[in-house]
Amino acid sequence: MLFSLALILIIGFTLSGILNRVRLPGILGMLITGVILGPFVLNLISPDILNISKDLRQIALIVILSRAGLSLDVKDLKRVGRPAILMCFVPATFELVAIILLAPILFKVSYIEAAIMGTVLAAVSPAVVVPRMLKVMEGGYGKEKSIPQLILAGASVDDVYVIVLFTAFMGMYQGRGFSVLSLIAVPISIVVGLAIGILSGLLLVFVFKKLHIRDTVKILIILSVSFLFVTLESEVKAYIPMSGLLAVMALGGTILKKYEALAKRLSNKFSKVWVGAEILLFVLVGAAVDIRFVSDAGLMAVILILSALIFRICGVYICLIKTKLTNKEKLFCAIAYLPKATVQAAIGSIPLSAGVEAGNTILTVAVLAILITAPIGAIGIDRTYKRLLTKS
């Protein structure tokens, strides 16, 4: 395991640094590191790490969402209003509809298999989007119209919406039918997640004000509580839906609202933790990519992915109708909603293992979606935010 960790850190940081020097996003180097070291190429990552890969990726995601919560001011979201709500589900719905219409034509799959494929592909990647939006916020770009906050909130809820639909469509395929309750689960999981996060945030603020605790220990406490949120989500999902990741963000946002000075200090510390968490996240995402399937997909998969992205972009523009955003700012929002990585790596193989006939095709398209959209989205955000957004 130690040898594998050494390779992951040394090669990952090296490739990331090289690509940054040529003005490409470092995460591309991390993804490439994962593909090369992963079980489908050189197989140099220890099985001990691969066995807990999902948990490690979850920890890294919690780190960046905790930092996002500590930077996400509720007043900014209130100022955005309607578009913030629409961005949570409209772009994903447009992309899902596109795949349901096109996949049966391009791959000869059934409509229910196309719906499963659509839910695998339709989620935006918070792991790519969130750190970049934090960077944009720290630079003061788009701050006046709360554009980074709009994208942060939408990208986080987008995943909840898509994963609930994925579960519903898998149930239909396996003969359990489609339950209206599965759709009601989306708003319930959002409300429950926010409520638990806010209440926990208020309790932690009370404790932090009453007791003298080092900031490093506060970081560990916040992470521990966040881990409990994600664990609780799995434990109670049979009884009540809950979004653990939204609870993580709500916890950070509550601390920011009630104890702003502490939130800013902790956000700086989380940014340092993210340096190590980021490389683990993207290298392990890359390791989950089986490039043997890429050659089988061919041109049809690329056409499907790019066509669905066009629908997603249309969905973003519809969300932003009658807002004060300029055309440049709307274009930036569309670009920021392109990258996919974490959700696709997490659930892309589930249909195949569950016996879905088109499971191999779904996994192949998910792999290609990561390889195409993660770099395009990351490069697009990094190269355009200074040109398309106004600096306060």
Disulfide bonds with the S-S distance in Angstrom:
none
